[in-house]
Amino acid sequence: MILVVGESLMDMLPRESGGRGCFLPIPGGSPFNVSVALGRLGVPVRFLCPLSRDPFGELLRHVLLASRVDVSLCPLTTALTTLGFVTPEASSGTSNYAFYTAGTAGCALAPGHLPEQLPASTRCLHIGSFSLAVEPFGSASEKLLNDHANGRVVSLDPNIRPFLIPDKASFVQRLDRILLRTHLVKLSAEDAEWLRPGVSFDVLAGDYLDRGARLVVFTLGAGGSLAFTREEQVSVAAPPVHLADTVGAGDTFHAAMLCWLVRNHLLTPEKIGSLSGGQLQSLLGFAAAAAAITCSRPGCDPPWDRELAASTSDDSMQ
């Protein structure tokens, strides 16, 4: 079982209807997307985030349940659902975001919401995204790690949203504390540049590995991906895709990495750090194939296990 902790929200995607502009609500939030992708890929997963009782919150809950995600830890609240407005950039294939977060359900996890114990079957804790930059969610995430990380894999995706980080120094300090417990960290090229401007991927990966990470992965969009362990450095090209948008591509990539590790019985701190070059190639290739499917359809709509199986060879699973 993987426990995913972080925000949920409704992504509002621009559309045209009857000659007029409008927004289509799509369930999202980076940790939410990771949960949905894991569930659809057949990995036992539990999500922890407050869910609103409003219609958007009900839709978020429905998508989680329909995607085989356990929501038994999700508190229900009368606070309104967090909203994120997405504006795709046609020239670059990337997206711009604006979030409405103050007082909303998706940012309201407090230390008091945390379970006193986690089931022994919980093998991995995944955290990240802008919920680390807002309170009380950020403090709750740190407390979860302090109370329950020992003996479990910790997976981190900072998923930086600079406009939601009022104090960069404090946020970086929190990330530094979390990195001391992290085994698998994934960053986009944009994340890396914001955190350490001008620092090369290999130098940044080396820094994180020195702090205790076992595997550091960078996603480069159309440029593919890079993986670093203490012994290996591997790159994989991005597969061709008929691009709809990139919303949720990194989240799907991260979930697919965790799925690959689970399926290959490698989801332990020791095994993650000792992956061979060939295994890293397969890991990145499998994750890239999953992300490509997400990129081929609007919003974050991660693939189901049967869809991914149809697009990957048996070799990618070894």
C-alpha positions in Angstrom: 0.0 0.0 0.0 1.2 3.5 -0.9 -0.1 6.5 1.1 -0.3 9.7 -0.9 -0.6 12.9 1.0 -1.2 16.3 -0.6 -3.7 18.7 -2.2 -6.7 18.0 -4.3 -8.5 20.6 -6.5 -10.5 21.2 -9.6 -8.4 22.2 -12.6 -10.5 24.6 -14.8 -9.4 24.2 -18.4 -10.3 26.8 -21.0 -12.8 25.7 -23.7 -15.0 27.2 -26.4 -18.7 26.6 -26.4 -21.1 28.3 -28.7 -18.5 30.8 -29.7 -18.0 31.8 -26.1 -15.1 31.1 -23.7 -15.8 28.8 -20.7 -13.9 26.5 -18.3 -14.2 22.8 -18.1 -13.7 21.4 -14.5 -11.2 18.5 -14.4 -10.3 16.8 -11.1 -6.6 17.4 -10.3 -3.9 18.4 -7.9 -0.5 16.7 -8.2 -0.9 14.3 -5.3 -4.5 13.6 -6.3 -3.3 12.8 -9.8 -0.6 10.5 -8.4 -3.2 8.6 -6.4 -5.5 8.2 -9.4 -2.7 7.0 -11.6 -1.5 4.5 -9.1 -5.0 3.2 -8.6 -5.6 2.8 -12.3 -2.3 1.0 -12.7 -3.4 -1.5 -10.1 -1.2 -0.4 -7.2 -3.0 -0.4 -3.8 -3.1 3.2 -2.8 -4.7 5.4 -0.1 -5.1 9.2 -0.3 -5.0 11.6 2.5 -6.5 15.1 1.9 -9.7 16.8 3.1 -12.5 16.7 0.6 -15.3 19.3 0.4 -18.9 18.3 0.7 -19.7 20.7 -2.3 -20.4 19.3 -5.8 -16.8 19.6 -6.8 -15.7 17.7 -3.7 -18.2 15.0 -4.5 -16.8 14.7 -8.0 -13.2 14.4 -6.7 -14.3 11.6 -4.3 -16.1 9.8 -7.1 -13.0 9.9 -9.4 -10.8 8.6 -6.6 -13.2 5.7 -5.8 -13.7 4.9 -9.5 -9.9 4.8 -9.9 -9.6 2.2 -7.1 -8.2 4.7 -4.5 -8.9 4.2 -0.8 -10.4 7.4 0.6 -11.1 6.2 4.1 -8.5 8.7 5.6 -10.0 11.7 3.8 -11.8 14.1 6.2 -15.0 15.6 4.8 -15.4 19.4 5.3 -17.8 22.2 4.5 -14.9 24.3 3.1 -15.1 24.9 -0.6 -13.0 22.9 -3.1 -9.6 24.4 -4.1 -9.6 25.7 -7.7 -6.8 25.9 -10.2 -7.2 27.7 -13.6 -5.0 26.3 -16.3 -3.9 28.2 -19.4 -2.0 26.1 -22.0 0.8 27.7 -23.9 0.4 26.5 -27.5 3.9 27.6 -28.5 5.7 25.6 -25.8 3.2 22.8 -25.0 3.4 23.8 -21.3 0.7 25.3 -19.1 0.3 28.3 -16.8 -1.6 28.0 -13.5 -3.5 30.3 -11.1 -4.8 28.8 -7.9 -7.6 29.8 -5.4 -6.5 28.2 -2.1 -7.3 30.4 0.9 -9.6 28.6 3.3 -10.3 25.8 0.8 -10.7 22.0 1.5 -7.7 20.9 -0.6 -5.3 22.9 1.5 -6.8 22.3 4.9 -5.1 19.1 6.2 -4.0 19.8 9.8 -1.8 17.7 12.1 -5.0 16.6 14.0 -6.2 14.9 10.8 -3.3 12.5 10.8 -3.8 8.9 11.9 -2.1 7.8 15.0 -1.0 4.5 13.3 -0.6 3.4 9.7 -1.3 -0.2 8.6 1.8 -2.4 8.4 1.0 -2.8 4.7 1.9 0.8 4.1 5.3 0.5 2.4 5.7 4.0 0.9 4.7 7.6 1.7 4.4 10.0 -1.2 4.3 13.7 -0.5 4.8 17.0 -2.4 3.5 19.8 -4.5 2.2 23.2 -3.3 0.5 21.7 -0.2 4.0 21.8 1.3 4.0 25.6 1.0 0.6 26.3 2.7 -0.4 25.9 6.3 -1.5 23.9 8.0 -0.9 21.3 5.3 2.9 21.8 5.2 3.3 21.2 8.9 1.0 18.2 8.8 3.1 16.6 6.0 6.3 17.1 8.1 4.6 15.6 11.1 3.5 12.6 9.1 7.1 11.9 8.0 8.4 12.4 11.5 5.9 10.0 13.0 5.7 7.3 10.3 8.5 7.4 7.8 10.9 5.1 9.6 11.2 1.8 7.7 9.2 3.0 4.7 10.1 4.4 1.3 9.6 8.2 1.1 8.8 9.6 -2.3 8.9 13.3 -3.1 7.8 15.6 -6.0 8.2 19.2 -5.0 6.2 20.3 -8.1 7.1 24.0 -7.5 4.5 26.7 -8.0 6.5 29.9 -7.2 3.4 32.2 -7.0 2.1 30.1 -4.1 5.3 30.3 -2.1 5.4 33.6 -0.1 8.7 32.8 1.5 11.2 30.9 -0.6 13.8 30.6 2.1 11.3 29.0 4.5 10.0 26.6 1.8 13.5 25.5 0.9 14.3 24.9 4.5 11.3 22.6 4.8 12.3 20.8 1.6 15.8 20.4 3.0 14.4 18.8 6.2 12.1 16.5 4.1 15.0 15.5 1.8 16.8 14.0 4.8 14.1 11.4 4.9 13.5 11.0 1.1 14.6 8.0 -0.9 13.1 8.8 -4.3 12.8 12.4 -5.5 11.6 13.6 -8.9 11.9 17.2 -10.2 11.0 18.8 -13.4 13.7 21.0 -15.2 11.7 24.0 -14.0 11.7 22.8 -10.4 15.4 22.3 -10.5 16.1 25.8 -12.0 13.9 27.5 -9.4 15.5 25.6 -6.5 19.1 25.9 -7.6 19.4 28.4 -10.5 22.2 27.5 -12.9 23.2 24.3 -11.2 23.6 21.3 -13.5 21.4 18.2 -13.1 24.4 16.0 -12.1 25.6 18.4 -9.4 22.1 18.8 -8.0 21.5 15.0 -8.1 24.8 14.5 -6.3 23.8 16.9 -3.6 20.5 15.1 -3.0 22.2 11.7 -3.0 24.7 13.0 -0.4 21.8 14.0 1.8 20.4 10.4 1.7 18.3 10.1 -1.5 18.7 6.8 -3.3 17.3 7.8 -6.7 17.0 11.3 -8.2 15.0 11.7 -11.4 14.6 14.8 -13.6 11.8 15.1 -16.2 12.7 17.3 -19.2 9.4 17.4 -21.1 10.1 16.7 -24.8 13.8 16.2 -23.8 13.0 12.9 -22.0 14.2 12.1 -18.5 17.4 11.5 -16.4 18.0 9.2 -13.5 20.9 9.3 -11.0 21.9 6.8 -8.3 25.3 6.7 -6.6 26.5 4.2 -9.2 24.5 4.9 -12.4 23.4 7.8 -14.6 20.8 7.0 -17.3 18.8 9.1 -19.8 15.7 8.1 -21.8 14.2 9.9 -24.7 10.5 11.0 -24.6 8.3 8.9 -26.8 6.4 10.6 -29.7 2.9 11.8 -28.7 0.0 13.6 -30.2 -0.1 16.3 -27.6 -3.4 17.5 -26.1 -1.7 19.2 -23.1 0.9 18.4 -20.4 -1.5 18.7 -17.4 -0.6 15.8 -15.0 2.2 14.4 -17.1 4.8 14.6 -14.4 2.3 13.2 -11.8 1.6 10.2 -14.1 5.3 9.7 -14.6 6.0 9.6 -10.9 3.1 7.2 -10.2 4.3 4.9 -13.0 7.8 4.8 -11.5 6.3 3.7 -8.2 4.2 1.2 -10.0 7.2 -0.3 -11.8 9.1 -0.6 -8.5 6.1 -2.3 -6.9 5.6 -4.7 -9.8 9.3 -5.6 -9.8 9.5 -6.1 -6.0 12.0 -3.2 -5.7 10.1 -0.7 -3.5 12.6 -0.6 -0.6 15.2 2.0 0.1 18.1 -0.4 -0.4 16.8 -1.8 -3.7 15.9 1.6 -5.1 19.5 2.7 -4.6 21.0 -0.3 -6.2 19.1 -0.4 -9.5 21.2 -1.3 -12.5 21.5 0.8 -15.6 19.2 -1.5 -17.5 16.6 -1.4 -14.7 16.7 2.4 -14.7 16.2 2.4 -18.4 13.1 0.2 -18.0 11.9 2.3 -15.1 12.1 5.6 -17.1 10.7 4.0 -20.3 7.7 2.6 -18.5 7.0 6.0 -16.8 7.5 7.9 -20.0 5.0 5.6 -21.8 2.4 6.3 -19.1 3.0 10.0 -19.2 2.7 10.0 -23.0 -0.8 8.6 -22.8 -1.8 11.3 -20.3 -0.4 14.0 -22.7 -2.5 12.7 -25.5 -5.8 13.6 -23.8 -7.0 16.9 -22.2 -6.5 17.4 -18.4 -4.9 14.8 -16.2 -6.5 11.5 -17.3 -4.0 8.8 -16.4 -4.0 5.5 -18.2 -5.5 2.3 -16.8 -3.2 -0.8 -16.5 -4.8 -2.4 -19.6 -4.1 0.8 -21.7 -0.5 1.0 -20.6 0.0 -2.8 -21.2 -1.1 -2.3 -24.8 1.4 0.5 -25.4 4.5 -1.1 -23.8 6.5 -4.2 -24.5 7.0 -7.0 -22.0 10.7 -6.0 -22.0 9.9 -2.7 -20.3 8.5 -4.6 -17.3 11.7 -6.5 -16.6 
